[in-house]
Amino acid sequence: MGARYPPKIRKKIEEIKKLSKKKYRCPKCDMDAVVRVQVGIWRCKKCNYKFAGPAYYL
Ligand SMILES: [Zn+2]
C-alpha cells in the first residue's frame, strides 16, 4: 500500500513524461517544433499546425 504504482511502472511513467516534453518534427513544415498541447493533441510552434496524435509521444 502507499505507492500508487509499482516501481517498474513508475519508471515507465517517468520515461513517458520525459518523451512528452521532447520536441518532435512537424509533418507539415519539417521543423523540430512540435509540442504536445494536451493529451493526444500536438501543435507545431513554427507553422501552428495542430493535429491529433498519440497521447504522450510521437
Ligand atoms: Zn510546422
N, CA, C, O and the ligand as a Tripos MOL2 file, in Angstrom:
@<TRIPOS>MOLECULE
protein
  233   231    59     0     0
PROTEIN
NO_CHARGES

@<TRIPOS>ATOM
      1 N           0.8400   -1.2100    0.0000 N.3       1 MET1
      2 CA          0.0000    0.0000    0.0000 C.3       1 MET1
      3 C           0.8780    1.2650    0.0000 C.2       1 MET1
      4 O           2.0960    1.1680    0.1460 O.2       1 MET1
      5 N           0.2940    2.3930   -0.1550 N.am      2 GLY2
      6 CA          1.0500    3.6380   -0.1500 C.3       2 GLY2
      7 C           1.3060    4.1180   -1.5670 C.2       2 GLY2
      8 O           0.6420    5.0350   -2.0480 O.2       2 GLY2
      9 N           2.2620    3.5020   -2.2270 N.am      3 ALA3
     10 CA          2.6000    3.9150   -3.5870 C.3       3 ALA3
     11 C           1.4750    3.5390   -4.5350 C.2       3 ALA3
     12 O           0.8570    2.4790   -4.4330 O.2       3 ALA3
     13 N           1.2420    4.4490   -5.4550 N.am      4 ARG4
     14 CA          0.1540    4.2000   -6.3940 C.3       4 ARG4
     15 C           0.5480    3.2070   -7.4810 C.2       4 ARG4
     16 O          -0.2870    2.4610   -7.9910 O.2       4 ARG4
     17 N           1.8370    3.2110   -7.8270 N.am      5 TYR5
     18 CA          2.2940    2.3050   -8.8650 C.3       5 TYR5
     19 C           3.5240    1.5470   -8.3760 C.2       5 TYR5
     20 O           4.3220    2.0840   -7.6080 O.2       5 TYR5
     21 N           3.6720    0.3320   -8.8090 N.am      6 PRO6
     22 CA          4.9130   -0.3810   -8.5040 C.3       6 PRO6
     23 C           6.0790    0.3460   -9.1780 C.2       6 PRO6
     24 O           5.8900    1.0070  -10.1990 O.2       6 PRO6
     25 N           7.2820    0.2260   -8.6100 N.am      7 PRO7
     26 CA          8.4470    0.9740   -9.1190 C.3       7 PRO7
     27 C           8.6680    0.8020  -10.6120 C.2       7 PRO7
     28 O           9.0370    1.7610  -11.2890 O.2       7 PRO7
     29 N           8.4570   -0.3640  -11.1280 N.am      8 LYS8
     30 CA          8.7040   -0.6260  -12.5400 C.3       8 LYS8
     31 C           7.7990    0.2410  -13.4140 C.2       8 LYS8
     32 O           8.2480    0.8240  -14.4010 O.2       8 LYS8
     33 N           6.5480    0.3160  -13.0490 N.am      9 ILE9
     34 CA          5.5900    1.1000  -13.8130 C.3       9 ILE9
     35 C           5.8660    2.5890  -13.6390 C.2       9 ILE9
     36 O           5.7200    3.3740  -14.5760 O.2       9 ILE9
     37 N           6.2720    2.9700  -12.4100 N.am     10 ARG10
     38 CA          6.5550    4.3760  -12.1600 C.3      10 ARG10
     39 C           7.7070    4.8560  -13.0460 C.2      10 ARG10
     40 O           7.6970    5.9830  -13.5410 O.2      10 ARG10
     41 N           8.6880    3.9890  -13.2350 N.am     11 LYS11
     42 CA          9.8180    4.3340  -14.0880 C.3      11 LYS11
     43 C           9.3460    4.5570  -15.5210 C.2      11 LYS11
     44 O           9.7900    5.4780  -16.2060 O.2      11 LYS11
     45 N           8.4620    3.7130  -15.9410 N.am     12 LYS12
     46 CA          7.8940    3.8190  -17.2900 C.3      12 LYS12
     47 C           7.1580    5.1580  -17.4420 C.2      12 LYS12
     48 O           7.2660    5.8230  -18.4720 O.2      12 LYS12
     49 N           6.4310    5.5310  -16.4280 N.am     13 ILE13
     50 CA          5.6830    6.7940  -16.4740 C.3      13 ILE13
     51 C           6.6450    7.9700  -16.5660 C.2      13 ILE13
     52 O           6.3900    8.9270  -17.2980 O.2      13 ILE13
     53 N           7.7510    7.9060  -15.8280 N.am     14 GLU14
     54 CA          8.7580    8.9600  -15.9030 C.3      14 GLU14
     55 C           9.3060    9.0740  -17.3220 C.2      14 GLU14
     56 O           9.5050   10.1750  -17.8360 O.2      14 GLU14
     57 N           9.5450    7.9320  -17.9440 N.am     15 GLU15
     58 CA         10.0560    7.9160  -19.3140 C.3      15 GLU15
     59 C           9.0690    8.5760  -20.2580 C.2      15 GLU15
     60 O           9.4480    9.3690  -21.1200 O.2      15 GLU15
     61 N           7.8220    8.2450  -20.0880 N.am     16 ILE16
     62 CA          6.7820    8.8040  -20.9480 C.3      16 ILE16
     63 C           6.6880   10.3080  -20.7460 C.2      16 ILE16
     64 O           6.5140   11.0600  -21.7040 O.2      16 ILE16
     65 N           6.8020   10.7430  -19.5000 N.am     17 LYS17
     66 CA          6.7600   12.1690  -19.2080 C.3      17 LYS17
     67 C           7.9000   12.8900  -19.9140 C.2      17 LYS17
     68 O           7.7160   13.9580  -20.4980 O.2      17 LYS17
     69 N           9.0820   12.2850  -19.8470 N.am     18 LYS18
     70 CA         10.2440   12.8720  -20.4930 C.3      18 LYS18
     71 C          10.0100   12.9650  -21.9980 C.2      18 LYS18
     72 O          10.2930   13.9890  -22.6210 O.2      18 LYS18
     73 N           9.4950   11.8900  -22.5640 N.am     19 LEU19
     74 CA          9.2480   11.8510  -24.0040 C.3      19 LEU19
     75 C           8.2200   12.8930  -24.4080 C.2      19 LEU19
     76 O           8.3160   13.4920  -25.4790 O.2      19 LEU19
     77 N           7.2490   13.1040  -23.5540 N.am     20 SER20
     78 CA          6.1710   14.0260  -23.8960 C.3      20 SER20
     79 C           6.6650   15.4650  -23.8990 C.2      20 SER20
     80 O           6.0020   16.3440  -24.4500 O.2      20 SER20
     81 N           7.8370   15.7220  -23.2840 N.am     21 LYS21
     82 CA          8.3700   17.0830  -23.2620 C.3      21 LYS21
     83 C           9.3340   17.3370  -24.4120 C.2      21 LYS21
     84 O           9.7420   18.4700  -24.6670 O.2      21 LYS21
     85 N           9.6800   16.2810  -25.0830 N.am     22 LYS22
     86 CA         10.5820   16.4210  -26.2180 C.3      22 LYS22
     87 C           9.8770   17.1120  -27.3700 C.2      22 LYS22
     88 O           8.6510   17.0930  -27.4770 O.2      22 LYS22
     89 N          10.6830   17.7220  -28.2290 N.am     23 LYS23
     90 CA         10.1060   18.3180  -29.4300 C.3      23 LYS23
     91 C          10.1560   17.3070  -30.5630 C.2      23 LYS23
     92 O          11.0880   16.5110  -30.6780 O.2      23 LYS23
     93 N           9.1340   17.3630  -31.3880 N.am     24 TYR24
     94 CA          9.0480   16.4250  -32.4920 C.3      24 TYR24
     95 C           8.9460   17.1560  -33.8230 C.2      24 TYR24
     96 O           8.6220   18.3410  -33.8890 O.2      24 TYR24
     97 N           9.2310   16.4150  -34.8650 N.am     25 ARG25
     98 CA          9.2320   17.0180  -36.2010 C.3      25 ARG25
     99 C           7.8160   17.2180  -36.7150 C.2      25 ARG25
    100 O           6.9600   16.3380  -36.6280 O.2      25 ARG25
    101 N           7.6100   18.3840  -37.2430 N.am     26 CYS26
    102 CA          6.3110   18.7130  -37.8160 C.3      26 CYS26
    103 C           6.1610   18.0580  -39.1800 C.2      26 CYS26
    104 O           7.0520   18.1660  -40.0220 O.2      26 CYS26
    105 N           5.0550   17.3880  -39.4030 N.am     27 PRO27
    106 CA          4.8470   16.7260  -40.7020 C.3      27 PRO27
    107 C           4.5820   17.7280  -41.8150 C.2      27 PRO27
    108 O           4.6260   17.3690  -42.9920 O.2      27 PRO27
    109 N           4.3090   18.9690  -41.4630 N.am     28 LYS28
    110 CA          3.9480   19.9620  -42.4680 C.3      28 LYS28
    111 C           5.1480   20.8220  -42.8850 C.2      28 LYS28
    112 O           5.4310   20.9690  -44.0740 O.2      28 LYS28
    113 N           5.8460   21.3850  -41.8970 N.am     29 CYS29
    114 CA          6.9610   22.2700  -42.2420 C.3      29 CYS29
    115 C           8.3140   21.6230  -41.9850 C.2      29 CYS29
    116 O           9.3520   22.2110  -42.2890 O.2      29 CYS29
    117 N           8.3090   20.4260  -41.4320 N.am     30 ASP30
    118 CA          9.5290   19.6520  -41.2350 C.3      30 ASP30
    119 C          10.5050   20.2870  -40.2400 C.2      30 ASP30
    120 O          11.7110   20.0560  -40.3240 O.2      30 ASP30
    121 N           9.9960   21.0730  -39.3130 N.am     31 MET31
    122 CA         10.8320   21.6480  -38.2690 C.3      31 MET31
    123 C          10.6300   20.8660  -36.9720 C.2      31 MET31
    124 O           9.5600   20.3090  -36.7290 O.2      31 MET31
    125 N          11.6700   20.8340  -36.1480 N.am     32 ASP32
    126 CA         11.5300   20.1740  -34.8440 C.3      32 ASP32
    127 C          10.8710   21.1250  -33.8640 C.2      32 ASP32
    128 O          11.5160   21.6380  -32.9510 O.2      32 ASP32
    129 N           9.6210   21.3480  -34.0540 N.am     33 ALA33
    130 CA          8.9460   22.3430  -33.2380 C.3      33 ALA33
    131 C           7.5830   21.8760  -32.7520 C.2      33 ALA33
    132 O           6.7660   22.6830  -32.3090 O.2      33 ALA33
    133 N           7.3430   20.5950  -32.8340 N.am     34 VAL34
    134 CA          6.0400   20.0950  -32.4220 C.3      34 VAL34
    135 C           6.0510   19.7830  -30.9260 C.2      34 VAL34
    136 O           6.8900   19.0240  -30.4410 O.2      34 VAL34
    137 N           5.1180   20.3730  -30.2220 N.am     35 VAL35
    138 CA          4.9930   20.1120  -28.7930 C.3      35 VAL35
    139 C           3.5880   19.6070  -28.5030 C.2      35 VAL35
    140 O           2.6460   19.8590  -29.2550 O.2      35 VAL35
    141 N           3.4760   18.8960  -27.4090 N.am     36 ARG36
    142 CA          2.1690   18.3690  -27.0270 C.3      36 ARG36
    143 C           1.4150   19.4620  -26.2830 C.2      36 ARG36
    144 O           1.9170   19.9900  -25.2910 O.2      36 ARG36
    145 N           0.2450   19.8000  -26.7350 N.am     37 VAL37
    146 CA         -0.5220   20.8240  -26.0290 C.3      37 VAL37
    147 C          -1.4650   20.1990  -25.0080 C.2      37 VAL37
    148 O          -1.7260   20.7820  -23.9560 O.2      37 VAL37
    149 N          -1.9660   19.0240  -25.3190 N.am     38 GLN38
    150 CA         -2.7200   18.2630  -24.3340 C.3      38 GLN38
    151 C          -2.7010   16.8080  -24.7670 C.2      38 GLN38
    152 O          -2.1610   16.4810  -25.8240 O.2      38 GLN38
    153 N          -3.2700   15.9530  -23.9810 N.am     39 VAL39
    154 CA         -3.2040   14.5330  -24.3100 C.3      39 VAL39
    155 C          -3.8150   14.2780  -25.6800 C.2      39 VAL39
    156 O          -5.0060   14.5020  -25.8960 O.2      39 VAL39
    157 N          -2.9870   13.8110  -26.5940 N.am     40 GLY40
    158 CA         -3.4780   13.4610  -27.9230 C.3      40 GLY40
    159 C          -3.5120   14.6040  -28.9070 C.2      40 GLY40
    160 O          -3.8450   14.4020  -30.0750 O.2      40 GLY40
    161 N          -3.1720   15.8120  -28.4600 N.am     41 ILE41
    162 CA         -3.1680   16.9660  -29.3650 C.3      41 ILE41
    163 C          -1.7600   17.5480  -29.4410 C.2      41 ILE41
    164 O          -1.1290   17.8300  -28.4220 O.2      41 ILE41
    165 N          -1.2890   17.7170  -30.6550 N.am     42 TRP42
    166 CA          0.0600   18.2180  -30.8830 C.3      42 TRP42
    167 C           0.0030   19.4810  -31.7240 C.2      42 TRP42
    168 O          -0.8840   19.6500  -32.5610 O.2      42 TRP42
    169 N           0.9720   20.3730  -31.4860 N.am     43 ARG43
    170 CA          0.9730   21.6110  -32.2540 C.3      43 ARG43
    171 C           2.3970   21.9960  -32.6140 C.2      43 ARG43
    172 O           3.3290   21.8420  -31.8240 O.2      43 ARG43
    173 N           2.5340   22.5000  -33.8280 N.am     44 CYS44
    174 CA          3.8250   22.9620  -34.2980 C.3      44 CYS44
    175 C           3.9520   24.4460  -33.9800 C.2      44 CYS44
    176 O           3.0770   25.2450  -34.3120 O.2      44 CYS44
    177 N           5.0730   24.8030  -33.3210 N.am     45 LYS45
    178 CA          5.2740   26.1930  -32.9340 C.3      45 LYS45
    179 C           5.6520   27.0740  -34.1080 C.2      45 LYS45
    180 O           5.5010   28.2940  -34.0510 O.2      45 LYS45
    181 N           6.1390   26.4640  -35.1630 N.am     46 LYS46
    182 CA          6.5800   27.2450  -36.3240 C.3      46 LYS46
    183 C           5.4060   27.6230  -37.2130 C.2      46 LYS46
    184 O           5.2080   28.7940  -37.5400 O.2      46 LYS46
    185 N           4.6340   26.6190  -37.5980 N.am     47 CYS47
    186 CA          3.5770   26.8910  -38.5780 C.3      47 CYS47
    187 C           2.1810   26.7980  -37.9540 C.2      47 CYS47
    188 O           1.1730   26.9810  -38.6350 O.2      47 CYS47
    189 N           2.1380   26.5120  -36.6600 N.am     48 ASN48
    190 CA          0.8640   26.4670  -35.9480 C.3      48 ASN48
    191 C          -0.0310   25.3000  -36.3510 C.2      48 ASN48
    192 O          -1.2150   25.2670  -36.0140 O.2      48 ASN48
    193 N           0.5300   24.3740  -37.0530 N.am     49 TYR49
    194 CA         -0.2200   23.2020  -37.4830 C.3      49 TYR49
    195 C          -0.5880   22.3560  -36.2660 C.2      49 TYR49
    196 O           0.2750   21.9640  -35.4810 O.2      49 TYR49
    197 N          -1.8760   22.0860  -36.1250 N.am     50 LYS50
    198 CA         -2.3650   21.3340  -34.9750 C.3      50 LYS50
    199 C          -2.9260   20.0080  -35.4540 C.2      50 LYS50
    200 O          -3.6500   19.9510  -36.4480 O.2      50 LYS50
    201 N          -2.5990   18.9800  -34.7640 N.am     51 PHE51
    202 CA         -3.1010   17.6750  -35.2080 C.3      51 PHE51
    203 C          -3.2380   16.7240  -34.0360 C.2      51 PHE51
    204 O          -2.5990   16.8820  -32.9960 O.2      51 PHE51
    205 N          -4.0880   15.7380  -34.2370 N.am     52 ALA52
    206 CA         -4.2700   14.7090  -33.2210 C.3      52 ALA52
    207 C          -3.1970   13.6580  -33.4030 C.2      52 ALA52
    208 O          -2.8010   13.3450  -34.5260 O.2      52 ALA52
    209 N          -2.7300   13.1170  -32.2920 N.am     53 GLY53
    210 CA         -1.6910   12.1060  -32.3600 C.3      53 GLY53
    211 C          -1.7700   11.2100  -31.1560 C.2      53 GLY53
    212 O          -2.7450   11.2440  -30.4060 O.2      53 GLY53
    213 N          -0.7500   10.4110  -30.9720 N.am     54 PRO54
    214 CA         -0.7200    9.5540  -29.7860 C.3      54 PRO54
    215 C          -0.7430   10.4000  -28.5290 C.2      54 PRO54
    216 O          -0.3620   11.5700  -28.5600 O.2      54 PRO54
    217 N          -1.1800    9.8290  -27.4410 N.am     55 ALA55
    218 CA         -1.3990   10.5880  -26.2190 C.3      55 ALA55
    219 C          -0.1340   11.2550  -25.6920 C.2      55 ALA55
    220 O          -0.1890   12.4120  -25.2770 O.2      55 ALA55
    221 N           1.0030   10.5620  -25.6950 N.am     56 TYR56
    222 CA          2.1580   11.1050  -24.9790 C.3      56 TYR56
    223 C           3.3950   11.3360  -25.7940 C.2      56 TYR56
    224 O           4.2080   12.1920  -25.4440 O.2      56 TYR56
    225 N           3.5680   10.6120  -26.8600 N.am     57 TYR57
    226 CA          4.7590   10.8740  -27.6820 C.3      57 TYR57
    227 C           4.5080   10.4310  -29.1060 C.2      57 TYR57
    228 O           3.6630    9.5780  -29.3750 O.2      57 TYR57
    229 N           5.2500   11.0230  -30.0010 N.am     58 LEU58
    230 CA          5.0840   10.6770  -31.4070 C.3      58 LEU58
    231 C           6.0440    9.5730  -31.7880 C.2      58 LEU58
    232 O           6.0580    9.1380  -32.9400 O.2      58 LEU58
    233 ZN          5.1330   23.0350  -38.6670 Zn       59 ZN59
@<TRIPOS>BOND
     1     1     2 1
     2     2     3 1
     3     3     4 2
     4     3     5 am
     5     5     6 1
     6     6     7 1
     7     7     8 2
     8     7     9 am
     9     9    10 1
    10    10    11 1
    11    11    12 2
    12    11    13 am
    13    13    14 1
    14    14    15 1
    15    15    16 2
    16    15    17 am
    17    17    18 1
    18    18    19 1
    19    19    20 2
    20    19    21 am
    21    21    22 1
    22    22    23 1
    23    23    24 2
    24    23    25 am
    25    25    26 1
    26    26    27 1
    27    27    28 2
    28    27    29 am
    29    29    30 1
    30    30    31 1
    31    31    32 2
    32    31    33 am
    33    33    34 1
    34    34    35 1
    35    35    36 2
    36    35    37 am
    37    37    38 1
    38    38    39 1
    39    39    40 2
    40    39    41 am
    41    41    42 1
    42    42    43 1
    43    43    44 2
    44    43    45 am
    45    45    46 1
    46    46    47 1
    47    47    48 2
    48    47    49 am
    49    49    50 1
    50    50    51 1
    51    51    52 2
    52    51    53 am
    53    53    54 1
    54    54    55 1
    55    55    56 2
    56    55    57 am
    57    57    58 1
    58    58    59 1
    59    59    60 2
    60    59    61 am
    61    61    62 1
    62    62    63 1
    63    63    64 2
    64    63    65 am
    65    65    66 1
    66    66    67 1
    67    67    68 2
    68    67    69 am
    69    69    70 1
    70    70    71 1
    71    71    72 2
    72    71    73 am
    73    73    74 1
    74    74    75 1
    75    75    76 2
    76    75    77 am
    77    77    78 1
    78    78    79 1
    79    79    80 2
    80    79    81 am
    81    81    82 1
    82    82    83 1
    83    83    84 2
    84    83    85 am
    85    85    86 1
    86    86    87 1
    87    87    88 2
    88    87    89 am
    89    89    90 1
    90    90    91 1
    91    91    92 2
    92    91    93 am
    93    93    94 1
    94    94    95 1
    95    95    96 2
    96    95    97 am
    97    97    98 1
    98    98    99 1
    99    99   100 2
   100    99   101 am
   101   101   102 1
   102   102   103 1
   103   103   104 2
   104   103   105 am
   105   105   106 1
   106   106   107 1
   107   107   108 2
   108   107   109 am
   109   109   110 1
   110   110   111 1
   111   111   112 2
   112   111   113 am
   113   113   114 1
   114   114   115 1
   115   115   116 2
   116   115   117 am
   117   117   118 1
   118   118   119 1
   119   119   120 2
   120   119   121 am
   121   121   122 1
   122   122   123 1
   123   123   124 2
   124   123   125 am
   125   125   126 1
   126   126   127 1
   127   127   128 2
   128   127   129 am
   129   129   130 1
   130   130   131 1
   131   131   132 2
   132   131   133 am
   133   133   134 1
   134   134   135 1
   135   135   136 2
   136   135   137 am
   137   137   138 1
   138   138   139 1
   139   139   140 2
   140   139   141 am
   141   141   142 1
   142   142   143 1
   143   143   144 2
   144   143   145 am
   145   145   146 1
   146   146   147 1
   147   147   148 2
   148   147   149 am
   149   149   150 1
   150   150   151 1
   151   151   152 2
   152   151   153 am
   153   153   154 1
   154   154   155 1
   155   155   156 2
   156   155   157 am
   157   157   158 1
   158   158   159 1
   159   159   160 2
   160   159   161 am
   161   161   162 1
   162   162   163 1
   163   163   164 2
   164   163   165 am
   165   165   166 1
   166   166   167 1
   167   167   168 2
   168   167   169 am
   169   169   170 1
   170   170   171 1
   171   171   172 2
   172   171   173 am
   173   173   174 1
   174   174   175 1
   175   175   176 2
   176   175   177 am
   177   177   178 1
   178   178   179 1
   179   179   180 2
   180   179   181 am
   181   181   182 1
   182   182   183 1
   183   183   184 2
   184   183   185 am
   185   185   186 1
   186   186   187 1
   187   187   188 2
   188   187   189 am
   189   189   190 1
   190   190   191 1
   191   191   192 2
   192   191   193 am
   193   193   194 1
   194   194   195 1
   195   195   196 2
   196   195   197 am
   197   197   198 1
   198   198   199 1
   199   199   200 2
   200   199   201 am
   201   201   202 1
   202   202   203 1
   203   203   204 2
   204   203   205 am
   205   205   206 1
   206   206   207 1
   207   207   208 2
   208   207   209 am
   209   209   210 1
   210   210   211 1
   211   211   212 2
   212   211   213 am
   213   213   214 1
   214   214   215 1
   215   215   216 2
   216   215   217 am
   217   217   218 1
   218   218   219 1
   219   219   220 2
   220   219   221 am
   221   221   222 1
   222   222   223 1
   223   223   224 2
   224   223   225 am
   225   225   226 1
   226   226   227 1
   227   227   228 2
   228   227   229 am
   229   229   230 1
   230   230   231 1
   231   231   232 2
@<TRIPOS>SUBSTRUCTURE
     1 MET1         2 RESIDUE 1 A MET
     2 GLY2         6 RESIDUE 1 A GLY
     3 ALA3        10 RESIDUE 1 A ALA
     4 ARG4        14 RESIDUE 1 A ARG
     5 TYR5        18 RESIDUE 1 A TYR
     6 PRO6        22 RESIDUE 1 A PRO
     7 PRO7        26 RESIDUE 1 A PRO
     8 LYS8        30 RESIDUE 1 A LYS
     9 ILE9        34 RESIDUE 1 A ILE
    10 ARG10       38 RESIDUE 1 A ARG
    11 LYS11       42 RESIDUE 1 A LYS
    12 LYS12       46 RESIDUE 1 A LYS
    13 ILE13       50 RESIDUE 1 A ILE
    14 GLU14       54 RESIDUE 1 A GLU
    15 GLU15       58 RESIDUE 1 A GLU
    16 ILE16       62 RESIDUE 1 A ILE
    17 LYS17       66 RESIDUE 1 A LYS
    18 LYS18       70 RESIDUE 1 A LYS
    19 LEU19       74 RESIDUE 1 A LEU
    20 SER20       78 RESIDUE 1 A SER
    21 LYS21       82 RESIDUE 1 A LYS
    22 LYS22       86 RESIDUE 1 A LYS
    23 LYS23       90 RESIDUE 1 A LYS
    24 TYR24       94 RESIDUE 1 A TYR
    25 ARG25       98 RESIDUE 1 A ARG
    26 CYS26      102 RESIDUE 1 A CYS
    27 PRO27      106 RESIDUE 1 A PRO
    28 LYS28      110 RESIDUE 1 A LYS
    29 CYS29      114 RESIDUE 1 A CYS
    30 ASP30      118 RESIDUE 1 A ASP
    31 MET31      122 RESIDUE 1 A MET
    32 ASP32      126 RESIDUE 1 A ASP
    33 ALA33      130 RESIDUE 1 A ALA
    34 VAL34      134 RESIDUE 1 A VAL
    35 VAL35      138 RESIDUE 1 A VAL
    36 ARG36      142 RESIDUE 1 A ARG
    37 VAL37      146 RESIDUE 1 A VAL
    38 GLN38      150 RESIDUE 1 A GLN
    39 VAL39      154 RESIDUE 1 A VAL
    40 GLY40      158 RESIDUE 1 A GLY
    41 ILE41      162 RESIDUE 1 A ILE
    42 TRP42      166 RESIDUE 1 A TRP
    43 ARG43      170 RESIDUE 1 A ARG
    44 CYS44      174 RESIDUE 1 A CYS
    45 LYS45      178 RESIDUE 1 A LYS
    46 LYS46      182 RESIDUE 1 A LYS
    47 CYS47      186 RESIDUE 1 A CYS
    48 ASN48      190 RESIDUE 1 A ASN
    49 TYR49      194 RESIDUE 1 A TYR
    50 LYS50      198 RESIDUE 1 A LYS
    51 PHE51      202 RESIDUE 1 A PHE
    52 ALA52      206 RESIDUE 1 A ALA
    53 GLY53      210 RESIDUE 1 A GLY
    54 PRO54      214 RESIDUE 1 A PRO
    55 ALA55      218 RESIDUE 1 A ALA
    56 TYR56      222 RESIDUE 1 A TYR
    57 TYR57      226 RESIDUE 1 A TYR
    58 LEU58      230 RESIDUE 1 A LEU
    59 ZN59       233 GROUP 0 **** ****
